[in-house]
Amino acid sequence: MTRLRRSPARARVRINQRELGGATRRDPIASGHFMPAALGVLLLLGSGCSPSKFDFADVEGRVLLDGEPVSDAKVVFMPVGMNEEGESGPYSHGVTDSDGRYALKTQDEDARSGAVVGRHRVIVSTKQAHLDPNTMDREIIDVPESIPWKYTYYKETPLAVEVPPGGTKDADFVLESPR
């Protein structure tokens, strides 16, 4: 009959716990079972219950290019100012419908409706990116950009907006093609 042996490392751990007056099956705190459970409870209590560092407001609007509605364009609001902690807040984005209308939601794990209250630079683009979930690489889908370059680049965009505390339904952008 073959007899199973405990690994020496495992046996040593048990001996050391006994020598140190440590864990027994009836002592969950000393055994290490209490700490993961307590940490889990603290994480659950802390997630979503703390107030946000930023104020948010609903934002809707419309995008026109040379007087015509722009469909399937991504509208991105990027906060310019910073809060007391030196943070600017999450970006917000929306996609225009066939009438050029969009509504924003934040680009963070909470995906809240609207945008951070305050000043934003705005970019508009019809280029689409696909994120490969296996490699997390972005792949640009070959769709010709129909928006003039200056509106698609953060450092060049002339588009800016102030999101008021009460939000707005009039964050409209009238874009012009170069002549």
N, C-alpha and C positions, 0 to 999 in steps of 0.2 A: 504494500500500500504506500502510495506516494504522499508525503506530508508537505503541505504548503507552508512556506516560511514567510514571515513578514519581512519587508525590506528593512535593512538596518537604519536607514534615515527615518522611517516612520516610527520604528521602535524607539529611537533616540528622542524624537520629539515628545512622545508620550512620557518617557522617563523624565525628561527635563521639565515638563509641565508639572508632574507630580513632585519633583524635587523643589520646584519654586512655589509650591502650594497653589498652583494655578487651577486651570479649568477642570471642572467635573461636569458630568452631564446635567446636573441640576443647577449649574451656575452659568446662565446664558451671557451675563456681562463679561465674565472672565474668559468664557470659551470663544468669544469673538462673534457670536451670533447676534448679539444685541446691537453692535455698532453698525453693521450694514442695514439692519432694519431701521435704526434711528436715523441714519443718513437718508434712507429712502423716504421716510416720513417728512424730514426737513425739506428735501427737494420737492416733494409734492406740495407742501405748504407754501414754499417760496415761488413755485412756478405759476405765473399768471396772476398771482395775488398782489404783487407789489405794484405801486403806481408807476406808470410809464415815465421815462425821463423827458418825454416830449409830448406836446399837445398836438392832436390830429384834427383835421377837418375834412369833410367831404369836398371833392373837387370833380367837376364835370366841365366839359367844354366841347369845342368843335375845331377841326383843322381844315382849312381851305388852302388850295394852291392855285393861284391865278383865278380865284373866284369859284373854283370847283371843289367839291368835297373830296378828301383823300381817304380812301378805304384801306384797311389792313396796315395802317401805319402805327408804329410803336411810339407813344408819347412818354417821355421820361422826365420827371421832375427831380432835380438834384439840389438838396438844401445847401444854401450858401453860408449862413450863419452857424454859430456853435453855441451850445448850452454852457452852463457853469463848469461841466466836466471836460470841456473841450471837444465834445462830440457834435456832429452836424445832423445826426438822425438818418434814418433809412431813406433810400431813394423810393420814389413811387412811380408806377407806370400804368398805362392803359393802352388798349388797342382800339383804333377807330373802326366804326362800322361803315356800312355803305353810304351813310349820310355824313361821314366825317366826325361823328360824335364819339366821345370816349368818357370813361369814368375811371378814376385812379384807385389803385390799391398799393399798399406798401410792399416793397421788395425785401421783406425780412421773413423770419420764421412765423410771425403772427399774421402776415398778409392782411393787415387792417384795411378798411375802406378809407380812402382819402390820402392826404399827404400831411407832412409836418407843417404846422403853422409857421409862417415866416417866408423869407425870400428864397427863391429857387431860380436856377438856370434850367432851361428847358431844351431838350433835343427831340427831334422828330425824325424817324427813319422808317423806310419800307423794307430795308434789309432784314432778313430773318436768320436767326441762328438756331441750330439744333444742338442740344447737349447730349452727347453720347453717354448713357448711364454707366457703361462698362469702363470707359477711360476718363470720363468727366472732361473730355476735350470738346471744345466748341467747333462746330462746322458751320460755315456760312452757306446758307442755301442760295443757289444761283438765281437770284431774283434781281433784275436791274433796279437800282435805286432811282426812285422817281422824285425824291426830294432833293433840292439843291444842297450841295455839300455844306455850305455855311450853317445850315440848320441841323446838320447831323453830327457835328463835331463840337464837343464840350467847350474847347478853348475859343472857338470862333462864333458860336451861336449868339445872335443878337436877342434871342428870346429869353425873357425873364418875367417872373410873375411873383406877386406877393400873395400868399395864401392867408386870408383873414381867419380869425378865430371861429367865425360862424360858417366858414366854407364858402364856396362859390359854384354856381352853375354856368358862369360866363367866362371861363378860362379859354377863350377862343384865340386862335392863332391864324392870321391871314398871311400866308407865305407867298413870295413872288419868285418866279423863275428869273435867272439873269437874262438880260436883253442884249 
